[in-house]
Structure formats: C-alpha cells, structure tokens
C-alpha cells in the first residue's frame, strides 16, 4: 500500500511539474508574441501617422525582417514596401531614449517613396539620401518633435565620415535641421522666409561633378569641398578632394572606404581592392566650359 502511494505521488508530482513547465513555456511564447505584435503595431501606426501628416492614405506594406540592417524602402509588383529590423528599432529607441528615433527612420524611408527614389532601380546616392533626410525633418516637426528629438537618431546612429550609400553625419544633421525649420516657418505662415539659408560654405566653384547611375549634379568649390544643393538651393558638403600623391592622377576622393581617383582629364575612376580601375564619373572644369561657349 505504501509502495503504491509513493508511485501515485510520484506520478502526480511529475504531472504537476510538466504542467508548470508547459505553462511557463506557453507564457514565454505569449509574451514574445505580444512583444512582436507591439513592435509591428507601433511601426504600422508610426507609418500611418507619418503619411497622415503628408495628407495621404497609408498604402505601404510594413514588414518586420531581422535580416535587414535597419530599414529599406522598395517597390515589388507595383506595391510599396517598407521593411525594417525590429531589433534595430528597439536599440535605436533605447540608445536615444526617445521614440522619435524610430519614427525618423520610418519617415526617411517613406520620403524615398514619396520623392520617387524607389521608382528607379539603382543604388542609393548622397543626393537622394539627403532629400529623404530633409523630408523626415519636415515631417517630425509636423508631428510635434523638437529639433533635438528630431536629430537624436542621426546624431547617435549616423556615420561620422559617411558610408558607401549615405553621406557623412554632419551633412545629414544640417539637412534634417533645414527640413524641420522649413516646417516651422510654414506653420508660422512666413512663406517669404523660404529662401536659401546662405551658410559659410564656399560657393565659388571650379568643377561640376557627375557619377554614373546618379542623376544629381555635384560641385567642387575653391577649397576642394564636394558640394550638393538640395531642392531649396542650400549647399551641403558631402566630401573633400585631396591632391593625389601618385603621378597618374590629380585628385583623390575618399568616400566611406571607397577610393576614387581623378585624372588630369577629369575622368573619375573607382579603384578596387585588387588595384583595377573603372571609370564611374566626370569632373568638368567650369571655366573651360564658359570659354568654349
């Protein structure tokens, strides 16, 4: 009788232990699902609010994807997508201590769609990235963010020297600020204030510059800065040309980790890690062009 009671007690205890473990696992899965839902819900709500302030309907497909580095905008089958990494969104909000950081990322991607950048299948370029940045600054003011909150994400996550696809942090901070200030002026109905904000950037230019696959025009000023103009005619510095130490080239242009060489004829060459070169653009002397007219 004692042996049977022990056996029954063992079976009951085992059942209770398994049931508790199963309940805990179920609760963990439930919590995980709720967290994922919250991220998905917040992202979609953020996109909805952004386009609402643009006077549009939210017809973007917003998708979580941990394989994406941060967020991307693209078109597939005539549908507009925004794919984002929820882990990145959480990290950027945590590191900046503001929810506006993630909103600014989503606004930037929506800017790519609304500005037509996703209609052309090509790699990102500095001009398009800065235009999307400006849009994000404009929208975040409309949504109620302070300038400090608007800039928090790029100040924390922006690359100091830029990357292969994105401009340096300083250039992005400047253009986001301009978008925010433009929205503020518009709210105050000071339309006449929408004139170029002349800065201390040297605007006497020596060269125009163009790259294959990039419709933007860039300029090189007298202090060898590479300058791009936004749609409000404000100059933004995105890089600097330096005299080349080699005999075969006149200038070196380092953008992110990519080295470009410019010869005396104005041809821009991409130098690969294996030492080969590929022509990717042209640097044209402005004074020579004037003389030929």
KEZA-701789 format. One record per residue (C-alpha): residue in one letter; x, y, z. Coordinates in steps of 0.001 Angstrom, whole numbers, plus 500000, padded with zeros to 6 digits. Example, Ala and Ser with C-alpha at 12.3 -4.5 7.8 and 13.67 -1.06 7.14 Angstrom:
! KEZA-701789
A512300495500507800/S513670498940507140/
//
This chain:
! KEZA-701789
X500000500000500000/X502849502335500898/X504642501492497645/X501541502298495614/X501044505639497382/X504652506578496656/X504189505644492999/X500951507623492724/X502553510608494458/X505467510455492010/X503102510423489022/X501085513356490386/X504228515373491125/X505641514661487666/X502390515719486039/X502311518979488017/X505963519714487156/X505399519134483432/X502224521200483535/X504008524107485266/X506886523954482758/X504458523815479839/X502533526787481253/X505766528750481644/X506829527995478047/X503370528944476812/X503552532206478776/X507013532943477352/X505747532337473815/X502718534514474517/X504872537327475860/X507209537039472874/X504247537211470507/X502844540218472333/X506206541984472130/X506476541250468418/X502905542401467892/X503629545609469776/X506642546282467549/X504617545558464410/X501685547597465668/X503883550557466613/X505712550507463272/X502467550442461300/X500933553121463487/X504057555245463006/X503820554901459220/X500111555725459358/X500750558926461337/X503612559990459063/X501576559679455868/X498594561272457607/X500646564421458116/X501508564219454414/X497808564192453506/X497973560654452114/X496456557245452805/X498717554543454333/X499130552201451358/X502591550955452323/X503225547350453286/X505183547441456537/X507108544237457280/X509428543067460056/X512678541455458925/X515644540761461207/X517805540167458116/X517569543876457218/X520283546033458794/X517931548880459752/X515184549793457257/X514703549883453492/X512088551143451048/X511398549388447748/X508733548555445199/X507768544983444315/X504918544072441993/X503734547705441890/X503324547688445678/X505337549917448006/X507155548228450866/X508953549350453989/X510948546549455563/X512500547200458970/X514508545382461611/X512569545427464915/X515759544805466894/X517351547892465337/X514244549961466074/X514290548885469713/X518022549510470035/X517863552969468497/X514966553971470732/X516778552630473787/X520078554314472936/X518476557687472176/X515884557406474968/X513143558671472645/X510515557031470421/X511115559769467843/X514287557968466750/X512397555060465198/X509809557443463731/X512589559394461990/X513893556165460416/X510427555309459068/X509905558897457851/X513205558725455950/X512096555548454129/X508659556991453357/X510493560020451972/X512277557747449480/X508885556503448262/X507186559894448066/X510179561521446374/X510176558830443676/X513563557332444540/X512175553783444622/X510800554086441091/X514310553813439692/X516170550586440348/X519583551907441308/X521858552084444312/X521406554837446861/X523288558064446256/X524088561034448536/X521582563381446908/X518626561039447349/X519583560174450921/X519825563847451882/X516471564602450230/X514848561807452276/X516555563180455395/X515071566605454756/X511614565112454422/X511995563309457748/X512963566563459473/X509955568326457938/X507505565622458995/X508833565232462528/X508196568922463202/X504637568457461923/X504209565533464289/X505381567536467304/X509034566577467735/X511521569162468944/X514641569787466866/X516677567958469498/X514361564926469321/X514383565050465515/X518189564931465361/X518704562365468119/X518723559327465814/X521181560661463242/X523450562069465957/X523580558633467574/X523481556313464556/X524867558434461698/X528301557526460396/X530824560310461060/X532525560031457659/X529607558577455705/X529242555163454092/X529153553900450532/X525466554792450279/X524945557510452897/X526533560974453374/X528586561998456427/X526770562679459692/X527326566458459583/X525700566813456172/X522701564768457303/X522288566773460517/X522314570014458505/X519682568917456013/X517362567343458625/X517572570598460576/X516642572560457461/X513585570369456877/X512460570874460476/X512956574650460256/X511079574841456951/X508077573140458547/X508234575600461440/X508305578581459073/X505381577148457117/X503355576789460324/X504061580438461112/X502933581294457550/X506176583069456752/X506355581829453186/X508774584618452261/X511258583031454639/X511635580095452254/X514811581414450731/X518205579700450682/X519976579922454003/X523354581210452933/X525949579472455022/X529683579786455480/X530251577179452774/X532415578479449940/X530202578737446816/X532764579779444229/X533081576616442187/X535799575226439955/X534210571990438765/X530913570227438224/X530860566527439007/X528628563691437820/X528595559964438564/X527256557044436537/X523817555989437802/X523365559198439821/X521196561970438339/X522404564567440845/X524983567218439973/X527764567906442448/X530227570807442590/X533784571308443785/X534497574688445333/X537737576657445737/X538642574788448918/X538056571433447191/X534858570533449015/X532334568359447165/X529015570209447436/X525434569155446676/X522421571516446544/X519073570456447966/X515769571492446387/X515822574730448379/X519217575708446935/X521026575157450223/X524630573868449839/X525586570666451666/X529212569454451892/X529479565693451319/X533233565231450915/X536636566716450126/X539054566269447209/X542722565918448092/X545752566195445833/X546913562763444751/X550399561622445714/X550691559486442592/X551809560780439200/X548923559284437216/X546129561148438988/X545436564728440043/X542925564196442858/X541880561566445388/X538319561388446662/X537663559025449565/X534001558346450235/X533423555867453059/X536064553217452323/X535819553654448575/X538713555434446873/X538112557421443709/X540946558801441572/X540540561764439241/X542952562209436370/X544040565454434717/X541371564996432039/X538599564980434634/X537720561283434447/X536753559770437795/X537993556236438408/X536905553748441038/X539921551906442384/X539100548359443518/X540815546413446287/X542677544484443578/X544117547637442055/X542000547681438899/X540150550849437845/X536671551523436477/X535508554856435082/X532470555994437095/X532173559736436513/X533393563057435162/X534817566222436698/X534312569172434368/X536182572476434630/X533573575243434839/X535874577936433462/X536786575818430435/X533119575229429723/X532474579002429798/X535388579685427429/X534103577113424912/X530731578798424666/
//
